[in-house]
Amino acid sequence: MIRNIIFDWSGTLVDDLPAVLAATNFVLAQCGAEAMSLEKFRAEFCLPFKSFYERFTPGVPLADLERSFHSHFRHAQEEVRALPHALEFLVFCRKHAVRTFVLSTVHPDYFEAQAAGTGFGQYIERPYLGIWDKRAKIVELLAENQLAASETLFIGDMQHDIETAKHGGVHSCAVLTGYNGLEQLRASEPDLIVEHLGELRDVLERAGFDLGGNWRGAEAGGAGHPVCTVGALIFDAASRVLMVRTQKWSNLWGIPGGKIKGGELSVEALRREIREETGLEVEEIRFVMAQDCINSREFYRPAHFVLLNYTCRAAGGGAVKLNEEAQEFRWMPPLEALALPLNQPTRALLERVLERTA
């Protein structure tokens, strides 16, 4: 039974990635090194961050690097925001009398400002801050607060967090909302990977906070049956198609879509999912194909989906407004889209549509 949760802070409860990237690129520029794109930074950044700096700014004293970083981050941190579902998850923990802690590299001053701005501070029993190597601290944290390892869950967004959980002998959960991508997190072999804290809340509720035999069943939704979903290749007035990139599909490009709710017509589910994920209204909806997607390694967890694929056209001149599920979008000619690193179901749909129009 889970009675205690230890959170990482950055990328788990708050989104400080843009601010950290800006400050890191400032440091790299000061050292004459090349700036990093977001994608490269996520692939390269690691904890303890001393090893990161040693690779990209060799020979520069760490104290100098830290001064440069903090001089920029103090201003950039105004961009830091609460991650979706984080506040609701903390309220959920309070409701179920789950003790909550933070174990993070974040500087105490930044934590104080961010915790006040998000309102998260009132939900954290005790923060452990400025910890460069969390593995060296977690055993002490457990002992000081008399936490049983078997009743404790560590939630984080980086390989170092999962390694820390294992070092402390506690359960581990990786979230796809922060610094490391799916393959990096898989390599660290956490007990569970979730898209965000909202999904973890559902898993804990279904499992009754029991991470024994119910854990994997709760992760898959408990039923073990295929899940029916809808998705569409959306065309605009210039006959370009909308491609979106998501962490849950291994940072590959795909199409908007999602699960059909009980009692919902598939076409109405498609309209709803597209509206929720992109802000677009669509018309001229046409069915193209059905696909089975069974335990794809591209998806962040084992699942069997029945994919109902459509084409449609964006109505009017509405601008795309992504929700938290996707990180990036592009409007592209279909042939150019085919050259992107696509997830396999999207590639199959795009190829089928191009065959029909050839």
Number of C-alpha atoms within 10 A of each C-alpha: 14 18 19 21 23 26 22 25 25 24 20 25 30 22 21 24 21 14 19 21 20 20 22 23 20 20 24 20 12 14 15 10 13 11 16 15 12 14 12 10 18 18 14 14 16 17 15 15 13 13 13 14 20 13 10 14 18 12 9 12 11 15 9 10 19 12 12 18 20 18 13 18 21 13 11 17 21 13 13 20 15 20 20 19 16 18 19 13 19 22 14 14 18 14 9 11 11 17 20 21 21 21 26 23 20 18 13 15 12 17 20 13 15 21 19 12 14 17 12 19 16 11 16 17 10 16 19 19 19 16 16 15 18 25 20 13 16 22 18 12 20 17 11 9 11 9 17 14 19 14 16 25 23 28 28 33 29 29 22 19 27 27 17 23 27 19 15 21 17 23 21 23 22 30 26 25 28 23 26 26 23 24 16 16 25 18 10 16 17 21 18 20 24 21 18 24 25 15 16 22 19 15 25 18 13 17 21 14 18 17 20 9 9 16 19 16 14 21 21 15 15 14 9 11 11 14 17 16 21 25 27 29 25 24 22 18 11 9 13 19 25 25 22 21 22 21 22 22 21 19 22 19 25 28 27 24 24 21 17 20 12 7 7 10 10 17 17 13 21 27 20 19 22 24 19 19 19 22 16 22 17 22 14 12 17 14 13 15 14 15 14 15 16 13 13 17 12 18 19 22 19 14 19 17 19 17 21 22 22 21 21 21 22 21 14 12 10 13 10 16 13 19 13 14 20 20 13 12 18 14 18 17 14 19 13 11 20 17 9 13 13 23 19 16 18 20 19 15 23 21 14 13 17 13 9 8 6 5
